[in-house]
Each structure stands twice: as structure tokens, then as C-alpha cells.
């Protein structure tokens, strides 16, 4: 991408590309689930994702693997694999729009986890947005209705576990470079996801190979674009762009699988996305305020 473009515009293009790749990954997982067990799809996604990430190791050399945080990487990756298995199962067994909409509950859980685990200060308006977001979740899940199922709970469990992963990444990012986090994640996910896959193993055949290879490449590519977009732009500006994943998945779900979206999923998704956009906006304001206060303190002589 041309560096002559303003950084915010480059960030927006990168985020849109990331969003499209993640949406295509979701479709590839659904297509692969017609022939393979969720456990195997997760393994192949990680294996081919590792192949896509290996250039990072070649670029940086073996020094990229030097870390004092290996136990934390193990915990983060174990939780991440569990989240992936639950999320992939939801993609394979729920309507795509519903599975993706419920995955957007992750930022709501992250806000709660940040307050509980990191001691971050969450003010009343962000708590109100979290409550509103969970109201949107209830619109989609509708406990006690015919639309409620164990599958919706599995999708929410994936979002909850993903929030714990996000907190771990935030903690690791304080001392670890982004490329080290990516390469360790892919390296550890392969053997961790292989263990459950062996219990249901069968080799992919025909075009299923294309779907599992595509899931791995698309997932890693989407993650790389996402991290680079966040380096160039503000979260509050980029988060709404990431929500484009939902309409892309809805259209592809309709074209490829004949899935229609019910009004409850649409209403719930809009509420969740609105709450997430507000939370991202408030977090960006808090970061700018802290940076401004830090700069002011540094400018005072004799202090």
C-alpha cells in the first residue's frame, strides 16, 4: 500500500481488508464443516496458519523466540484453543449471522475482565454500554424461546474465553513484540489442537482441502492486517469498520447456504455493535486523556 496515503486512510483500508478476510474465513469453516469435525478444522486452520506465519520467524531469526513469558503463552494459547473450538462449532452449527453476532459479545466481556483482572477504571457510561450490549445478546438468544439452544450458549462461551485471551494479549504486549505473540500463538496452537483432532481423525478429500487451507491462510492474513491497522489508526475509528464482517457474512450465508436472518438477530446485532462502538470510543478518549496528562506532567520543569 502506498505510504503517500494518510495514515488514517491506510489504517481504514487495512481494517477493511482484515474484516473481509475474517468473513471469508468464517465461510471457509462452514464449508469445511460439511465433511470434517470441528476439532479437525481447528487443527488444519492452525497448521496452515503457521505456514503463513513462518515468514515472520525467517525475517526476525531465532531471536524472536527468546522470551521470559513462556508460561503465560501456554495459558493464553490453551484458553485460545478452547475458544476457537467453541467458536468453530458455532460457525458450523448455527446460522452464520447468529454465530458472528454473538462473537461480538467479546468486547463486552473484555470490559468486565479488564476491570476485574487488570483493575482498569470503568466509568458509569461504559458500564451502561455493557448492559445495553448484553440486552442485545438476549435479543438474539431469547432464553425460553424456540430460538434458544445449547449452540447459542457455546457461541457465548467462545466469546467469554476470547475475552480472557484478549486480556492476556494486552498483558503480553506490554513487554513482547507483536510478531513474537503471533509466532508463539501459531506454534503452540498446532500441537494443542492436534490432540483433540486425533480422536476424530479423517483425512480431508477433494475440495475440502481448499476450505481448510483457505481458513488457515485467511485467518492469519486477517490477523496480520488487523494488527497493522491498529498501529496506524485509532480503535474508536476502526471498530465500526470491523463490523462490516457481519453484512459480508450475511450476504454470503444467503448466497451459498440460503440462510435468512430473522428480525431478532438483526435487532440484537445492531444493539451489540452500537454498544461496542461506544465502548471503543470511550476507551480511545481515556487513552488520549492519559497521554495528554502524561505529556503535561513531563513538560513541567523541576518535576
N, C-alpha and C positions, 0 to 999 in steps of 0.2 A: 504494500500500500504506500502511496506517495506521502513522504513526510512533509510535502508542501501544504498538505491539508491541515487545518487547525486541529489541535489535539482533541477537543470535544467531538468533532465530526469523525475523526478516526476512531475514537472510543465507541461512538454510536454504531459505526459500520461494523466494528469488531463484535460488539454485543449482538447486533442483528445476525451476523454470521454464526456466532455461538448458539443463539437461540434456534436458528434453522437447523444446525447440526444436531442439537439435542432433540428437536422434534422428529427428525429423520431417524435418530437412534431409537426413539420410542416405537416408531412404526416398524423398524427392523426387528426389534424384540418381539413385537406382536406377531410378525410374520414367522419368526423362528419358533415361537411357542406352539405353532400348529403341529410341529414334528418333534420338538425337544422339550425335556423337562426344564423348569426354571433354573434348577441348580446347574445344569449344563450350559444354558445360555449365559449365566453369570460367569462361569469359568471361561468360556470362549471370548466373551466380551473383555475380560481381564487379560487373557493371553494375547489377543490381537491388539488390545490397548497397550500392553507392554511393548510389543514390537514397534508400535507407533511412537512410544516414548523413548525408546533406546537411543535415538539421536541426541537426546539431552545428555546421556551418560557419555557418549562419544565426544560430544562437544566440550564438556567440562572435565572429563577424565575421572579416574578412580577417586580423586579427592572429593568428588561430590558426595560420596557415601560416608565420609567421616562425620560422625555425629555423637553427641553425648546423650541424645534423646531417644535412643532406640526403644526402651520400654514404652515410652509414650506413643511411638509409631506403631508398636504392636497393638496397643489398646485401641488407638484410633482406627487402625485397619480392621481389627476384629469387629468393632461396632459397625464400621462401614460396610463390611461384607454382609452382616445381618440385615442392615438397612437395604442394601442392594437386593438381597434375595427376596425380602418382603415387597420392595418396590417393583421388581421384575414380575413377581407373581401377580401383583395388582394389575400391571400393564397387560399381562397375558389373560387375565380372567375377568376384569371389569371393563365396562365401556371406556375407551381411551380418554374421552373428555372428563369422565368422573375420576379416573386414576390420576390424570395430570392435575386436575383441580385440587384434589386432596393433597397432592405433593406440595402445593403452595402453602400448606399449613406449617411447613418447616420454619419459615421466618418467625411465625408466631411462637413456636416452641423455643426458638433461639432467643427471643427476647426474655422469656421466662427463665431459661437456663443461664443467660448472661447475668441476670440479677441474682440467681441462686448460687451459681458456681464461681462467677468472677467478681461478684459484689458490685456490678455496674448499677449506677443510679438510673432508675426508670421512673419518669415522672408520670403524672396522672393522665395526660393526654395520650401517651404511648400505651399505658395500661388500657385506656378506653378503646384504642385501636385494636389491641389484642383481643379484648372481649368481643368487639364487633366482628373481628376475623373469625373467632370461634362460633359466633352466631351464623356466619356464612357456612362454616363446616357443618353445623347442624341442619342447615337448609339442604345440603347435599346428602347427608347421611340419613336424616329423618328417622331417628330411633322410634321403633314401634310401628313403622310403616312397612309396606311390602317392598319398598326400595332398599330397606336396611338389610345388610348381610354381613357375614363374617369377613367377606372380602374388603368391605369398607373399613373395618377395624384393622385389617392387615395393612391397608394403604396408610392409615393414620399412624400405625406403629412404625412404618418405614419413615414417615415424616418426623416422628419423635426421635428415632435413632439418628436420622440425618442431622437433626439439630445438635445432638451431642457431638457428632463428627465436626460440625461447623465450629463449635466451641473449641475442640481440640486443635483444629487447624489455626484458629485465631491465636491460641496459646503457642503453638509451634512457630507461627510466623514471626513471633517476637524475636526469635533467635535463629531460625532456619530460613534459608533462601527458598523461594517458591519452587525452583526446579528440583531441589532436593526432596521437597514434600511430594512432588509429582512422581519422581522416580521411585522413592521408597514405597509410596502407596501402590503403584503398579507392581513392583517387585513382590510385595507381601500379599497382595490380593490374589495373585495367581495360585500359590500353594494353598492359601486359606480357602479359596473357592473350589479347588480341585477335590478336597476331602469330601464334601457332601455330593459333588458331582459323580464321584466314583460309585456311589451307592445306586445310582440310576443310569449308569453309563450306557449310551448307544451312540455310534458314530453318526454325524450328520450325513445326509445324502443329497445329491443334486443341488438345487438352488438354495437349500438351507445353509450350505457353506457360505453363500454370498451374504445371507442375512446375518450370520454370526460374525463374519469378518467385518461387515459393514457396521454392526453395533459397536465393535471394539474400536475401529478407526474413527467413527463419528463421535463416540463418547470422548476419546482422548483429544481429538481435534477441537471439539466444543469446549472442553475444559481449558485447553491452551488459549483459545481466543478469549474466553471469559476472563482468565487471569490477566491477560494483557489489556483488555478493555478497562478493567478496574484500576489498572495502573495509570491509565491516561485520563479517565473521567471520574465524575462523582457518582456514588452509589445511587443517590436520590434521582439523578437524571437518567441513569442506565437501567434501573429496576423496571420502570414501565415498559422499556423495550424488551426486556426478558419475558414479559407476559405475553409477547406475540407467539410464544410457543403454543399456547392454548388454541388460538384460532387456526394455526397451521395444523395442529393435531386433529382438531375438529373436522376441518375440510378433508384431510387425508383419511380420517376414520370413516367419513361418509363416502368418499370416492372408492376406497379399497375394501371396506368391510360393511358398507351400508348402514353404519351406525347413525342414529338420530340422537340429538341432545334434548333432554327434557327440560322444562322450564325451571325446575328446582335446581338442576346443576348449573344452568346459566345464571340464575339469581345468586346462588351461593358463591359461584366463581367470581362474579362481579364484586360481591361484598369482600371476599378474601383478598382479591387483587387490590381493591381500594385500600383496605387496611394495611396491606404490605407496602403499598406506595407511600402511605402516610408515615409508617414506621421508618422506612428508608429515608424519607425527608427529614424526620426529627433526628435520626442518628447522624445524618450529614450536618445538620445545624449544630449538633453537640460537638462534633469533631472540629468544625470551623471555629466555634466559640472557644474550645480548649486551645486550639492553635493560636488564636488571636490573643488569648490571655497569656500564653507562654511567650509569645513574641513581645508583648508589652512588658512582662516581667524581665525579660532578657535585656530590654532597652534601657531599663532604669540603672543609672550609674551607681556604683558602690554597693550593689546587691548581688 
